[in-house]
Amino acid sequence: MPDDSPTGPPPDPEQIFREHAPRIYHLARKMLGNDADAEDVLQDVLLTVMRKLDTFRGDAALTTWLHRVTVNAVLMLRRKQTSRAARELSDPLDVFKDDGEHAHAARPWDAPEARVEEAERKQLLDAAIDRMPEVYRDVLLLADIQEMPNADIADALGLSLPAVKTRLHRARLWLRNELARHFEDPAP
Amino acid sequence: MTCQQLVELLLDFVDGSLPESERCDLERHVCACPPCRVYLDTYKQTIRLTRELPCEPLPEALEERLRAVLSLRPKCRKPGA
């Protein structure tokens, strides 16, 4: 929500566009899974923020507000899309035996930076995040890419704080398991 | 503490919010269990790699369209571009 007691000059529209538009677009694109919808969300969010410029003071308040408005716009768009394919929600903790030991011992990752070039590494990560079940992906994008505090993520997604932490942990485990296929040292 | 119980605590462990008694149990387990040591390391690497993902610039055509819609000045082009 915009600051209630503005002091000092409002933010510069050009600066807002340069600093925030790519992040908003990236977030919307990863949450929605397509470019056209992300472009619509970005345009709507930017038009809204430009209309309310006078009410903002301080980049922190603006960033928090932009994240919230973007997530709201994405969730509204999703609700309109009736044919979203549900993705199977696998539990990344289903890799343990009954006694709680690892079913398959993880192998070390030989410095991903050395094993895979940066562009390929980005492609692997992007593709894995795209395949991730939506309930995990939303929280991962907001926490580990947008670097929002868990409490703000809970507000934006309408979840409890424990639910955000559970989903974030599952998301990281899911992603770790996916990346392991590419980064693990070869079996001896 | 089993390996599965350890993995369930990793989120709080890496962000430093795990209570001290559980943190000590976890660290003892990690010292004695090579698979969990590897798991913890690769969990941390996953977070690091995700956070290092670069935020790409807007596609050129989208940026130009939005600048027109928002009445911002056109993007400065590099000399010779």
Interface residues (C-beta under 8 A of the other chain):
Chain A: P13 E14 F17 A21 P22 R23 Y25 H26 D35 E39 L42 Q43 L46 L47 M50 L93 F96 D99 G100 E101 H102 A105 A106 R107 P108 W109 P112 R121 K122 L125 D126 I129 L140 D144 I145 E147 K165 L168 H169 R172 L173 L175 R176 L179 A180 F183
Chain B: T2 C3 Q4 Q5 V7 E8 L10 L11 D12 P34 P35 C36 V38 Y39 D41 T42 Y43 Q45 T46 I47 L49 T50 R51 L53 P54 C55 E56 P57 L58 P59 L62 E63 L66 R67 V69 L70 L72 R73
